[in-house]
Amino acid sequence: MKRAIIYLFSGTGNTAKIASLYKDTFEKNEVDTTVFNITSDMTAVPDPREYDYVGFAYPIHAFNAPKIILDLARALPETDGKKYFVIKSSGEPLRINNISSNKLRAILKKKGYNQFAEYHYVMPYNMIFRHTDEMATRMWDTAKSLAPIEAAEAICETPHMLKRVAFGSLLAWVMRIEHSAMRVNGKCFKVDKNKCVNCGACEKNCPVGNIKIVDGKFAFGGECLMCARCSFACPTDAFDIALLNGWRVNGRYDMSYEGEPQPAKHGWYCKKAYARYFENAGKKIAANAGEICNNER
Ligand SMILES: Cc1cc2nc3c(=O)[nH]c(=O)nc-3n(C[C@H](O)[C@H](O)[C@H](O)COP(=O)(O)O)c2cc1C
């Protein structure tokens, strides 16, 4: 039986949901699939050379891959042309998001890996503003139909690279200031003691152990990835994420909304780009005959 590994980082669950759709399709096609949750402990990372298929899945942060994905790539062994694909999720369908795998690709290329595909899913924002549940449901419904098709393409190793953006690597490099800025920003988080119910959800959820609660007092280290999991998980909205607090999106979305149409407060934002994303995804879904290639590698 063939084997696949998907190295996953997901702050608030969107990318994890997509990765699980890939796992389902891979397993339906008799590819035993491990979704490996990346943490800051790089000592027990599975060796990609032991797998037939290798994928990396992450949310786009400031038009880049989160720092932990780049750290993982740096920790991987060298290979002789190992192929891999990338799955990414973001709140916006803008083409500039295509630059987000540039650095990952550069790191892995030096180690002998070859990227053959990348798949981008628009999912509800966990930062900037809250999409309506109706929109979140539309995004998730689209992903549920599209991901199995694209996972099948990955099994077939069909090339699927997204369009390059002029000066993309330079732009991505500039935006990677986010990585160090967020480590400083993370130290400035605050918790509203009037709202906090001491459930410890923030501490338990932090993927890099950056939050410590000792005798009811909060301490924030310098490893924050700004993945937003802490504030998103807070049941009482007590978390203040410093510089980005005005953009905080708190609490889960209902991605199976069936109620009345919901007027979007930010309905004008990237309106055309969202429409294009749904249209292109719809065309690809409609054109798919539901067949999965007979993988002869
Ligand atoms: C710090 C931060 C930066 C983000 N930057 C972008 C961005 O540049 N472009 C975008 O479309 N979405 C951006 N987002 C939104 C996320 O990419 C999006 O909500 C994603 O689906 C979250 O996935 P996750 O739940 O797996 O973490 C950002 C989110 C965070 C927390």
The ligand as a Gaussian input file, in Angstrom:
#p B3LYP/6-31G(d) Opt

LIG

0 1
 C       -1.872000      36.621000      11.449000
 C       -2.784000      36.264000      10.309000
 C       -2.503000      36.727000       9.042000
 C       -3.348000      36.405000       7.979000
 N       -3.009000      36.859000       6.737000
 C       -3.793000      36.543000       5.689000
 C       -3.420000      36.949000       4.383000
 O       -2.352000      37.529000       4.149000
 N       -4.267000      36.670000       3.378000
 C       -5.463000      36.015000       3.593000
 O       -6.196000      35.825000       2.638000
 N       -5.811000      35.570000       4.821000
 C       -5.001000      35.812000       5.874000
 N       -5.345000      35.355000       7.123000
 C       -6.560000      34.525000       7.292000
 C       -6.242000      33.038000       7.342000
 O       -5.304000      32.676000       6.365000
 C       -7.507000      32.186000       7.134000
 O       -8.544000      32.524000       7.979000
 C       -7.177000      30.704000       7.242000
 O       -8.219000      29.942000       6.667000
 C       -6.977000      30.254000       8.682000
 O       -6.646000      28.886000       8.681000
 P       -6.453000      28.031000      10.004000
 O       -7.800000      27.967000      10.679000
 O       -6.001000      26.699000       9.530000
 O       -5.448000      28.724000      10.855000
 C       -4.509000      35.626000       8.193000
 C       -4.778000      35.141000       9.481000
 C       -3.924000      35.451000      10.523000
 C       -4.233000      34.909000      11.890000

